[in-house]
Amino acid sequence: MAAETIGWWGVPLAIAAGTMRGGTPFLFVSLGECLTEKSGKINLGLEGTLLTGAMSAYAISYLTGSPWLGVITAGVAGMALGLLHAWLTQQPRVNDVAVGIAMIIFGSGVAFFLGKPFIQPSAPQLPTLNLGTWSSIPSVQEVLKISPLFLLGVALAPLMTWFFKSTRWGLLIRAVGDSPDAARAIGISIPKVRMLAIIAGSFLAGIGGASLSLYYPGIWSERISSGQGLMAVALVIFARWQPMQCLYASLLFGGAQALGPALQSVGMTQGYYLFNAAPYILTLAIMILTCSPNRTIFGAPGALGTDS
């Protein structure tokens, strides 16, 4: 780590690098969940999608030698789980939360079962952009290796903002999410719009999984996601269902995740576990602050959490 070489001056650098690395999966999953929830549906199963995407990407990268093919496969695997989730949640008298929990178990089980042969082998990783060539310190060069997936996620946030505001499909998704009855009255197929939104959102979540196994931490294990799929749901609430806010919130969560390792690298061990728990504490704080029955959540789609 940079902090080991240049002391405390390296802590901000390590946190900044960790923010970009750790924030990448948060960014893709939160943007995917934002897209899903804009249509009036919630997908709690993205934890399973994240794990399936991570396993699929790592396995395909190992078997074919192409990490980018692994990324595409991760997105397709996410779409398959999204299709199943969309079909189940639109059946009569089916609860979104119950389906989401079932999809976490199903997606995780599939990933763990199919991914066991790939825990030990080393798969080719995604290429990185080396932004630290200006420094002669190897550790500084290492922390400034940026994944193209991070840059893609950053570009995707304003693109999605434009999509919701200025395109026909974006307006259809917002109409279905805000007022299903009004959308139905003008002939919009609510099941079709929601199914496509859920599938597209799950595709992005699968890409988020690929960033875990092929970029940072760059391995495949059964504990690789650490609950990031579930934290992304709280992140979307914190971001008020706005893609650009999802970008900022993802960087915040990524920075919180990087805090513990950055401080540990300079020998600070007191309170280490508390610093490592920062993302979970942040998630809990967001849920407490936003889930009060006396508080109106600004920006929430009107149909979110209803049976319409």
BASE-151339 format. One line per field, with one value per residue (C-alpha): residue in one letter; x, y, z. Coordinates in nm, 4 decimals, decimal comma. Example, Ala and Ser with C-alpha at 12.3 -4.5 7.8 and 13.67 -1.06 7.14 Angstrom:
<drendos>
aa <- (a|s)
x <- (1,2300|1,3670)
y <- (-0,4500|-0,1060)
z <- (0,7800|0,7140)
</drendos>
This chain:
<drendos>
aa <- (m|a|a|e|t|i|g|w|w|g|v|p|l|a|i|a|a|g|t|m|r|g|g|t|p|f|l|f|v|s|l|g|e|c|l|t|e|k|s|g|k|i|n|l|g|l|e|g|t|l|l|t|g|a|m|s|a|y|a|i|s|y|l|t|g|s|p|w|l|g|v|i|t|a|g|v|a|g|m|a|l|g|l|l|h|a|w|l|t|q|q|p|r|v|n|d|v|a|v|g|i|a|m|i|i|f|g|s|g|v|a|f|f|l|g|k|p|f|i|q|p|s|a|p|q|l|p|t|l|n|l|g|t|w|s|s|i|p|s|v|q|e|v|l|k|i|s|p|l|f|l|l|g|v|a|l|a|p|l|m|t|w|f|f|k|s|t|r|w|g|l|l|i|r|a|v|g|d|s|p|d|a|a|r|a|i|g|i|s|i|p|k|v|r|m|l|a|i|i|a|g|s|f|l|a|g|i|g|g|a|s|l|s|l|y|y|p|g|i|w|s|e|r|i|s|s|g|q|g|l|m|a|v|a|l|v|i|f|a|r|w|q|p|m|q|c|l|y|a|s|l|l|f|g|g|a|q|a|l|g|p|a|l|q|s|v|g|m|t|q|g|y|y|l|f|n|a|a|p|y|i|l|t|l|a|i|m|i|l|t|c|s|p|n|r|t|i|f|g|a|p|g|a|l|g|t|d|s)
x <- (0,0000|0,1061|0,0646|0,3351|0,5897|0,5100|0,3534|0,0401|0,0457|-0,0418|-0,3665|-0,5716|-0,4216|-0,5085|-0,8628|-0,9046|-0,7830|-1,0006|-1,2971|-1,2667|-1,2022|-1,4558|-1,7134|-1,7306|-1,9575|-2,1720|-2,2080|-2,3260|-2,5593|-2,7116|-2,7693|-2,9332|-3,1537|-3,2368|-3,3575|-3,5646|-3,7210|-3,8057|-4,0518|-4,2188|-4,0538|-3,7848|-3,5250|-3,3783|-3,2262|-2,9354|-2,7019|-2,7519|-2,7144|-2,3884|-2,2467|-2,3622|-2,2082|-1,8782|-1,8616|-1,9641|-1,7089|-1,4258|-1,5117|-1,5369|-1,2213|-1,0352|-1,1758|-1,1358|-0,8548|-1,0755|-1,1811|-1,4035|-1,5945|-1,6292|-1,7810|-2,0366|-2,1216|-2,1711|-2,4211|-2,6066|-2,6176|-2,7640|-3,0257|-3,1282|-3,1852|-3,3620|-3,5974|-3,6878|-3,7341|-3,9497|-4,1737|-4,2214|-4,2936|-4,5693|-4,7686|-5,0923|-5,0552|-4,6740|-4,4739|-4,1658|-3,9710|-4,0324|-3,9249|-3,6145|-3,5094|-3,5710|-3,3594|-3,0729|-3,0742|-3,1156|-2,8516|-2,6031|-2,6633|-2,6084|-2,2892|-2,1513|-2,2339|-2,1015|-1,8119|-1,6414|-1,3974|-1,2827|-1,1921|-0,8236|-0,7374|-0,6142|-0,8163|-0,6909|-0,7862|-0,9270|-0,6631|-0,6241|-0,5399|-0,2139|-0,2531|0,0470|0,3259|0,4225|0,5502|0,8608|0,7085|0,5772|0,3034|0,1706|0,1659|-0,0235|-0,3056|-0,3568|-0,4404|-0,7991|-1,0384|-1,2218|-1,5342|-1,5135|-1,4954|-1,7835|-1,9938|-1,9126|-2,0202|-2,3334|-2,4722|-2,5283|-2,6360|-2,9063|-3,0151|-3,0610|-3,2412|-3,5028|-3,5602|-3,5376|-3,6226|-3,9550|-3,8594|-3,7296|-4,0577|-4,2506|-4,0561|-4,1173|-4,4870|-4,5269|-4,3361|-4,5181|-4,8762|-4,9544|-5,3255|-5,2589|-5,0047|-5,2505|-5,5213|-5,3112|-5,2303|-4,8858|-4,8113|-4,7016|-4,5751|-4,3636|-4,2063|-4,1320|-3,9899|-3,7501|-3,6491|-3,5770|-3,3792|-3,1719|-3,1116|-2,9996|-2,7633|-2,5889|-2,5757|-2,4085|-2,1446|-2,0927|-2,0172|-1,7607|-1,5813|-1,5409|-1,3855|-1,1916|-1,0769|-1,0960|-1,0349|-0,9788|-1,0594|-1,3569|-1,4735|-1,8102|-1,7776|-1,6633|-1,9738|-1,9912|-2,3544|-2,2944|-2,6047|-2,8257|-2,6389|-2,7105|-3,0832|-3,0127|-2,7769|-3,0542|-3,2829|-2,9989|-2,9523|-3,3238|-3,3562|-3,1324|-2,8513|-2,6028|-2,6707|-2,6099|-2,2638|-2,1816|-2,3260|-2,1286|-1,8068|-1,9013|-1,9616|-1,6400|-1,4455|-1,5984|-1,4931|-1,1349|-1,0979|-1,0048|-0,7331|-0,5826|-0,5451|-0,4183|-0,1433|0,0148|0,0018|-0,3235|-0,4830|-0,6914|-1,0519|-0,9589|-1,2706|-1,4892|-1,3391|-1,3924|-1,7581|-1,7996|-2,0066|-2,2469|-2,2780|-2,3464|-2,6157|-2,7797|-2,7735|-2,9360|-3,2117|-3,2820|-3,2938|-3,5132|-3,7537|-3,9327|-4,3138|-4,3332|-4,0881|-4,1819|-3,9109|-3,8596|-3,8218|-3,9624|-4,1642|-4,5330|-4,5947|-4,2868|-4,3884|-4,7478|-4,9213|-5,0238)
y <- (0,0000|0,3611|0,4353|0,1815|0,3677|0,7330|0,7142|0,9011|1,0979|0,7726|0,7288|0,9798|0,8329|0,4786|0,5848|0,7607|0,4515|0,2279|0,4545|0,3918|0,0217|-0,0538|0,1864|0,0141|-0,2796|-0,0452|0,1828|-0,0830|-0,2545|0,0721|0,1973|-0,1347|-0,1166|0,2472|0,1415|-0,1403|0,0708|0,3509|0,1033|0,0480|-0,2839|-0,3644|-0,6355|-0,7543|-1,0508|-0,8506|-1,0028|-1,3367|-1,1675|-1,0063|-1,3432|-1,5180|-1,2437|-1,2649|-1,6425|-1,6377|-1,3712|-1,5479|-1,8898|-1,7667|-1,5593|-1,8658|-2,1018|-1,8709|-1,6378|-1,3365|-1,1250|-0,9057|-1,2129|-1,2874|-0,9426|-0,9971|-1,3407|-1,1907|-0,9447|-1,2236|-1,4327|-1,1315|-1,0966|-1,4615|-1,4121|-1,0833|-1,2563|-1,5139|-1,2437|-1,0317|-1,3258|-1,4310|-1,0834|-1,0232|-1,3306|-1,2766|-1,2417|-1,2677|-1,0484|-0,8689|-0,8996|-1,2736|-1,3283|-1,1172|-1,3278|-1,6455|-1,5082|-1,4306|-1,7922|-1,9260|-1,7012|-1,7624|-2,1366|-2,1481|-1,9425|-2,1542|-2,4849|-2,3976|-2,1909|-2,4497|-2,5656|-2,2042|-2,1058|-2,2032|-2,1390|-1,7936|-1,6242|-1,3424|-1,0043|-0,6991|-0,4584|-0,1341|0,2238|0,3168|0,6727|0,6567|0,6610|1,0088|0,8564|0,6460|0,4800|0,1339|0,1371|0,4700|0,3281|0,0242|0,2157|0,4371|0,1497|0,2250|-0,0230|0,0712|-0,0615|0,2245|0,4797|0,3037|0,3249|0,6943|0,7607|0,5509|0,7668|1,0873|0,8763|0,7148|1,0571|1,1683|0,8414|0,8977|1,2618|1,2711|0,9349|0,7672|0,4488|0,6460|0,8335|0,5049|0,3548|0,6626|0,6643|0,2977|0,3494|0,6649|0,5914|0,2441|0,3219|0,6282|0,4358|0,1520|0,3984|0,5252|0,1733|0,1109|-0,2569|-0,2443|-0,6075|-0,5550|-0,2308|-0,3684|-0,6918|-0,5051|-0,2681|-0,5558|-0,7480|-0,4411|-0,3624|-0,7196|-0,6979|-0,4040|-0,5921|-0,8838|-0,6420|-0,5255|-0,8850|-0,9061|-0,6028|-0,7928|-1,1078|-0,9575|-0,6251|-0,5817|-0,7946|-0,9959|-1,3435|-1,5739|-1,6899|-1,7515|-1,4448|-1,2014|-0,9785|-0,9139|-0,8049|-0,5311|-0,6296|-0,5648|-0,2478|-0,1161|-0,1078|0,1295|0,3226|0,3855|0,5177|0,7409|0,8623|0,9477|0,7335|0,9668|0,8088|1,0895|1,0666|0,6909|0,7735|0,9987|0,7534|0,4663|0,6617|0,7325|0,3636|0,2709|0,5197|0,3821|0,0337|0,1528|0,3288|0,0217|-0,1179|0,2304|0,2881|-0,0637|-0,0088|0,2608|0,0429|0,1662|-0,1458|0,0001|0,0127|-0,1704|-0,3869|-0,0823|0,0917|-0,2226|-0,2167|0,1404|0,0436|-0,1613|0,1126|0,3598|0,1315|0,0934|0,4691|0,5327|0,2814|0,4318|0,7859|0,7058|0,4442|0,6535|0,6278|1,0040|1,0805|1,1143|0,9815|1,2405|1,1062|0,7577|0,6147|0,6241|0,2538|0,1296|-0,1147|-0,1467|-0,4392|-0,2344)
z <- (0,0000|-0,0565|0,3119|0,3989|0,1846|0,2424|0,5882|0,6866|0,3622|0,1939|0,3864|0,1786|-0,1381|-0,0283|0,0610|-0,2757|-0,4607|-0,2442|-0,3123|-0,6852|-0,6440|-0,3746|-0,5168|-0,8573|-0,7594|-0,5480|-0,8490|-1,0929|-0,8468|-0,7265|-1,0815|-1,1639|-0,8569|-0,9332|-1,2777|-1,1286|-0,8542|-1,0973|-1,2503|-0,9125|-0,8254|-0,5700|-0,6238|-0,2968|-0,4790|-0,6189|-0,3613|-0,5355|-0,8744|-0,7636|-0,6551|-0,9713|-1,1838|-0,9949|-1,0326|-1,4011|-1,4907|-1,3104|-1,4551|-1,8149|-1,7824|-1,6544|-1,9185|-2,2187|-2,1133|-2,1945|-1,8947|-2,1135|-2,2248|-1,8548|-1,7986|-2,0749|-1,9357|-1,5900|-1,7357|-1,9186|-1,6003|-1,4212|-1,6939|-1,6508|-1,2781|-1,3526|-1,5934|-1,3293|-1,0649|-1,2986|-1,3872|-1,0249|-0,8888|-1,1447|-1,0528|-0,8523|-0,4745|-0,4844|-0,2469|-0,3854|-0,0600|-0,0302|-0,3910|-0,3321|-0,0337|-0,2338|-0,5198|-0,2804|-0,1684|-0,5229|-0,6836|-0,4029|-0,4176|-0,7934|-0,7605|-0,4753|-0,6463|-0,9922|-0,8603|-0,6390|-0,9118|-0,9638|-0,6062|-0,6390|-1,0094|-1,1091|-1,3841|-1,6107|-1,4668|-1,6423|-1,7772|-1,5857|-1,6732|-1,5019|-1,3737|-1,1407|-1,3963|-1,2755|-0,9493|-0,8953|-0,5874|-0,6827|-0,4196|-0,5508|-0,9014|-0,7725|-0,6034|-0,9082|-1,1408|-1,2417|-1,3967|-1,7178|-1,5452|-1,2954|-1,5756|-1,7514|-1,4357|-1,3922|-1,7522|-1,7070|-1,4237|-1,6284|-1,9257|-1,7135|-1,5865|-1,9470|-2,0249|-1,7544|-1,8456|-2,2237|-2,3796|-2,4433|-2,2615|-1,9648|-1,9390|-1,9690|-1,6801|-1,4651|-1,5547|-1,4606|-1,1364|-1,0310|-1,1352|-1,2740|-1,3079|-1,5224|-1,7302|-1,7788|-1,8849|-2,1755|-2,2963|-2,1485|-2,0786|-1,7148|-1,6986|-2,0112|-1,8915|-1,5460|-1,6809|-1,9100|-1,6285|-1,3893|-1,6523|-1,7423|-1,3757|-1,3117|-1,6096|-1,4414|-1,1110|-1,2891|-1,4249|-1,0665|-0,9722|-1,2515|-1,1081|-0,7802|-0,9234|-1,2148|-1,0690|-0,6929|-0,4916|-0,8088|-0,6770|-0,6577|-0,3160|-0,1578|0,0658|-0,1989|-0,1994|0,1788|0,1513|-0,1070|-0,3024|-0,0011|0,0918|-0,2576|-0,1755|0,1138|-0,1113|-0,3664|-0,0898|0,0313|-0,3290|-0,3620|-0,6755|-0,8759|-1,0856|-1,0208|-0,6495|-0,6791|-0,8148|-0,5201|-0,2677|-0,4228|-0,3835|-0,0215|0,0474|-0,1362|0,0744|0,3934|0,2836|0,2193|0,5543|0,7602|0,5291|0,4791|0,8526|0,9127|0,6547|0,8749|1,1830|1,3365|1,4842|1,7671|1,6502|1,3288|1,3266|1,3858|1,0828|0,8732|0,9750|0,8451|0,5346|0,7471|1,0083|0,7283|0,5847|0,9254|0,9835|0,6445|0,7134|1,0567|0,9204|0,6199|0,7553|1,0162|0,9767|1,0272|0,7477|0,3814|0,1540|-0,1175|-0,4710|-0,4116|-0,7049|-0,6159|-0,6794|-0,4925|-0,2202|-0,3396|-0,5139|-0,8179)
</drendos>
